[in-house]
Amino acid sequence: MSPAAILLAAILPILGILGKTVPEEQVSLASSRPVVSTVNGVVVGTTGVTDGGTAYNAFRGIPYAQPPIGTRRFAAPEAASNWSGQRDASQDASPCIQGSGNDIIGSEDCLYINVYAPRNAHNLAVMVWIHGGGFTGGDSRYDSYNPDFLLDENVVFVSLNYRLGIFGFMSTEDQTVSGNWGLKDQVLALQWVRENIEYFGGNSSRITIFGESAGGASVSYLLQIPQAQGLFDAAIIQSGNSLNLWSLTTRARQAAFQVGYNLGILALLSRTLLDRLRGIEAYRLQATAASVSTQTLLLNPLRGLIWAPCVEAAGPNAYFTLSSDDALRRGQIPNRVPILIGHTSNEAGHAHSLPETLQVYFRVFDIASNNLSPFSLTSASSTRSVTANAVRDFFFDDGSLSNQINEVVKFINADQFTRGALRFTENVRPFLPSVYFYIFGYQGQIVGETAYDGVGHAEELFYLFKQQGTYSQSDLIVRDKIVRLWTNFAKTFNPTPQREALLDSLSWPRVTSGNLDYVWINATLSRDINPDQDTYTFYQNLFNQYGDGSYTTY
């Protein structure tokens, strides 16, 4: 018997007495699988090889928080407990609860994180992905966001789950149920990354957070959350930020108590509602919350999602208490890091059937036309009527709005996406070390035919994450470009630190005062200035002339 075997035979009985025996199958697995010791305990991962030939280690389903069940439902997350022995990290964790009716999936026990690192990684830049899904859907599973393309550029990739829907964003707009649980999950996950990523070969001083849609909005909120200060070093904000109308709930308390009422809870106090809702079976609660969301959105789908971040009441458990637009203009940005921000060329053209869905609402808007006015603009109904007419004249022809689908797309693109991106960039530019702006305009084979001109919401993800289907040669070139730009930024905080042929020898300009310089990402890269200028100027004039002067979203 070898000395190691003799030692193991001597130790195992002792560990057994202490209740810490390592199962035999885990001992044998550890010899052929990657093993990492985290601050909470040992994890055993798996190995893989990308299509580009990069060998990597994968660790999936690592808990970063205790299960948010029982009294931890509708409460700030608590760090994961330590474990003894070796924890299997070979499988994706369950998604967080999501869906509606009979199509609900997931679990409340969902706060897990994944790490993918090239084999023998050491001190590599880290990219932490926050998924989108309207704050009510999505997950971090490998099949959802395959990181092969990014790993080929020699970075460490991290993805995470955060609570969604009512579980992640219910608020009674007071200190009893402050809300933003999903954002608080993200902060705790970033704390885990800072504390552990070096053990996986990452550089804990070179962490870039990035996300798209609700993930992009989450990244922008994290810039503004004091509790996230020092947890990341750069940020990429794709197709969503805290100034987009949809990214902030304006009906949180109403929705919370409506859920209670629909469940037979006739509560008048937030504490009563909280205690009763914590006792409702999770899928039943999710089904009711999804139904309330649909009912509430019918009144006006353009004034914010129902289950989404909120402005919290000030208190010890509050993370976000400011009006975002006001705070950003004043430079109240705790996390002053370099950012890369942008959107696709026609967000509304492929936003989960958004145009067709909203076409139905626009039949109502023919009568209730005040809804065309930006919700954050003013609370004065007479002023909203005037500004709504101005919006209608700018975007639409005479006749029913519901018959003008192309005009609906153009309006939604400006109202819900591009205006907020430009305003966010304009606000933060004076205060951040560097700001880079992009528009993604490449229409590729991998996405397939779309009903509208331009590149729709989330289409750039086909080139950042490996998807099922066939990539054309042109698709692959664009993939290589955007992956190089994103990983360059993560490594150097500059998407083009040097001129190279792959990036068409482009030098990406920072956004400075005056004209807004940006890069158009297509089959070739090019520079331009002042995107969507006519539309943005129209809205700027509207806010300057008719606005209340203090804004959350814009």
C-alpha positions, 0 to 999 in steps of 0.5 A, a space after each residue: 500500500 502506498 503512503 498516501 493510501 495508508 494515510 487516507 485509510 487512517 484519516 477516514 475513520 476519524 472523519 467518519 466519527 466527526 460526520 465529515 466522511 468524503 463519499 468514496 465516489 467523490 474521492 475517485 471523481 476528484 482524481 479525474 475532474 478539476 477541484 477548487 477550494 472556495 471560501 465555502 468548501 471544495 467543488 468538483 467540476 468538469 472539463 470541456 473543449 470549445 469548438 475553437 480548441 480551448 480546453 476549459 474547466 467548468 464549475 456549475 451550480 455553486 451556491 452563493 446564497 442560502 435558499 431564499 425560502 421561508 422567512 428568507 422569501 422577500 428578504 435580502 439574500 444571506 451568504 451560502 453556508 460552508 460545506 464539508 467534503 467535496 461538492 459536485 459542481 457538474 450540473 446547472 442549478 434549477 432556474 429561478 421560478 418563472 412562467 405563468 399558468 400551467 407553464 411555470 418552471 424553476 425553484 425558489 432554491 435557485 441562487 447559484 453561480 457558474 464559473 468557466 475557465 480555460 485550463 491552467 488559467 492564471 490571473 485572467 480577466 473575468 467577465 460576469 454575465 447577468 442574463 436578461 428576460 424582463 426581470 421575470 424570466 431567463 437563467 444562467 444554464 450552459 445551453 442558454 449562454 454557451 461561453 465557448 466564444 469568450 473562452 477562446 479569447 482567454 477570459 474567465 466567464 461567470 454566470 449567475 441566477 437571481 430571483 425573478 418576478 414577484 420573488 425578486 422584485 415585490 415591494 410595498 414601497 416601504 421598509 417592510 418589503 423594500 424590494 429589489 431582491 434580485 438586484 441584492 442577489 446580484 450584489 451578493 453574487 459579485 461579493 462571491 466572485 471577488 472572494 473566490 475567483 482567484 481560486 479558479 484562475 481569475 484576476 479579482 482586480 479585473 472583473 467586468 460585469 455585462 448583461 443584455 436587456 434586463 441584464 443590461 439594466 441590472 448592470 446600470 443599477 449596479 453602477 448606482 448601488 452603494 453596496 456594490 462599490 468595489 465589487 467590479 472594475 468595468 461594465 458593459 450595458 447592452 440594450 437596457 439601462 435604468 433610464 428606460 421606461 420599462 426598467 422601473 416599476 411604477 406600480 409596485 405597491 398596487 401589484 403586491 396588494 393585488 396579488 394578496 387580494 387575488 389570493 384571498 388575503 385582505 391585508 391593509 398593512 404591509 407586514 400582514 401581507 408579507 407574513 401571509 404571502 410567505 406562507 403561499 405555495 411558490 407555484 401558486 404565488 407565481 401564477 397569481 403574480 403573472 396574472 396580476 402582471 398581465 391585468 395591470 399592464 393592460 392599463 398602460 404597457 408603456 409605463 414600466 414592467 410590473 415586477 422590476 426594480 423600484 425606488 426603495 424607501 430609505 432604510 437599513 435594507 435599502 440598496 437603491 433609493 434615488 431617482 436614477 436620471 436625477 442622480 446620474 446627472 448629479 454624478 451620484 455614481 458610487 461605482 465610477 468604472 469604464 463602461 461600454 454601452 449601446 443597443 441594436 439598430 432596431 430594438 423593437 423589431 424583434 423584441 419577443 413579438 413586442 410590436 404585434 403585442 403592442 399593436 393590440 394596445 394601440 387600439 386603446 391608445 387611439 382613445 387613451 392617447 395620453 399614454 403616448 407621452 413618456 410616463 416620467 415626463 409629467 404628472 399633469 394630465 393636461 400637459 400629458 395630453 399636449 405632449 401625447 399629441 406631439 408624439 403622435 404627430 411626430 411618429 404617426 400618420 392620420 388614422 388608427 395607430 394599430 394599422 401603422 405597425 412600422 410606425 409602432 416599431 419606430 416609436 417603441 424603439 425610441 420610446 422604450 430603448 434608444 432614448 434612454 441609452 443616449 440619455 444615460 450616456 450623456 449623463 454619466 460621461 462627465 463622471 466615468 473614466 471612459 465611456 464607449 458607445 456602439 450600435 450593432 447593425 449586422 443582420 446575419 444568417 444565424 438569426 434568420 429572416 425577421 419581419 422588420 428592417 434592422 437588427 432586433 433586440 438580443 440579436 447580438 447575443 447570437 455572436 457572443 454566445 454559441 447558438 444552435 444553427 448554422 453560421 455563415 462565413 460572414 457571421 463568423 467574422 462578425 462573431 470574432 469581431 464582437 467577441 474580440 471587442 468585448 474581451 479587449 474591453 474586459 482585459 484593458 478597459 478599451 475595446 481597441 487597445 491597438 489597431 488590428 486587422 480583425 477590427 478593421 484597424 479601427 480606433 474606438 473613440 471615447 464619448 466626450 463633450 459635444 458630438 456623441 462618437 460611436 462605433 457601428 458594428 457590422 460586417 466591418 466596423 466604422 465610426 459615426 456620430 450622434 445616432 438617432 439625432 432627430 428623434 432624440 432631439 425631439 424628446 429632449 425638446 419635449 422634456 425641456 419644454 413640458 417636463 417636471 424637471 425631476 425624473 427617474 426614467 427618461 
